[in-house]
Amino acid sequence: MVDQPMQSSGSRHTRRWLTGLLILLLIAGLCWWLWPAKTAHAPAAGAAGKGGPGGGRPGFGAFAGAVPVRVSPATVGDFPLYYKALGTVTATNTVNVRSRVAGELVKIYFQEGQRVKAGDLLAEIDPRSYQIALQQAEGTLAQNQAQLKNAQIDFERYKGLYAEDSIAKQKVDTAEALLGQYQGTIKTNQAAVNDAKLNLEFTKIRAPISGRLGLRQLDLGNLVAANDTTALVVITQTQPITVAFTLPETNLTPVLTRFRSGAQLPVEAWDRGDTQKQADGVLRSLDNQIDVTTGTLKFKAFFDNQSEVLFPNQFVNVRLLADTLKGVVLAPSAAIQFGTDGTFAYVMEGDTKVRIRNLKVGASDGDHTVVTEGLASGDRVVLEGTDRLRDGSDVEVVNDSSDVPTTPGQHLQGQDKKDVSATDAKPVKADA
């Protein structure tokens, strides 16, 4: 009675073991069946030797034979050297329009957001009190002009009498002094008249610069004071417009060399997502000292902004074309490998083998890398499949982009140029 349960338990254990083994065999068979057949790239005779269609799978051929790889040739072309930075759009001029005289705001002649030219009438302050002040100043001037005229007549009369020795010299001197006094008074009165005219003119508020208006900040009927803290409206000059950005001091040498030689360095402004170019400009000016806290130098680029896609205080991605490297060897960046001995690439030797070749590289834009030493035009480098390669490994080329006709510098022309400087572009560094 005791042995029977023990025998039953052993039988169940054996069945579980056999079931697990059967499942493992089924999984192994499924993997063998679904593994990519190597006969797709083999000669027909070789395929027949392995059974041909219906003769069974070739097994794990990818590990047993040549490694499938994708290759691409190195080319020679011109490489634009871009420096990338974050910039801030700044208006060329910004003016807070305020009243120069106090009074009631009685008229507004502008629409919010419209473009204006320098001298355009924007608003008007109640001018009546300033018209009265001008009349008072003109009346005082007229009164003193009459007194001046009388003093001039007296002086001329006294000079004649003195010449005839009819009066004392003191009488002539007194008349001359009185004439000078009235002449000074007239100048003071004339200045008062001019000041009253100027205040009357200031009741008409005009645009000091050409630009685009912002939102109105004061409404009709408000009492404003001279140089009030609240502006009537803000005018920003957006055509042209500037973009301020910084570059690290390690990138300054090629930029300063070309800028000081008189060359115009192109600057591109891209949107915040760095996916669409918004405007083209040129480098206009730079600061006179490096910021010691960040190790950067400030630059300012100039944009015509005819389409007005750039707004003041907008953040943009800036790309500065520092230089163009002429006739350099270019390799796909995917082919560049990094190891303990430095930078290298797998280069095709014939059609079936690869060799490791040490490289010296320069600038890169993410898609292409400048190779200064180690590659020549036409050398085919491995793009995919490098993880299973060794020096001298046998390979099978499954895709060769060298079959597509190319010309030197083609990556900078047409659609390829868009790829370098648009959505897939990465910050270009002077040193890889």
Buried (B, 14 or more C-beta within 10 A) or exposed (E): EEEEEEEEEEEEEEEEEEEEEEEEEEEEEEEEEEBEBBBEBBEEEEBEEBEEEEEEBBEEBBEEEBBBBBBBBBBBBBBBBBBBBEBBBBBBEBBEBBBBBBBBBBBBEBEEEEBBEEEBBBBBBBBEBBBEBBEEBBEBBEEBBEBBEEBBEBBEBBBEEBEEEEBEEEBBEBBBEBBEEBEEBBEEBBEBBEEBBEBBEBBBBBBEBBBBBBEBEBEEEEEBEEEBEEBBBBBBBBBBBBBBBBBBEEBBEBBBEBBEEEEEBBBBBBBEEBEEBBBEBBBBEBEEEBEEEEEBBBBBBBBEBEEEBBBBEBEBBBBBBBBEBEEBBBBBBBBBBEEEEEBBBBBBEEEEBBBBBEBEBBBBBEBBBBBBEBBEEEBBBBBBBBEEBEEEBEBBBBEBEBEEEBEBBBBBEEEBBEBBBBEEBBBBBBEB
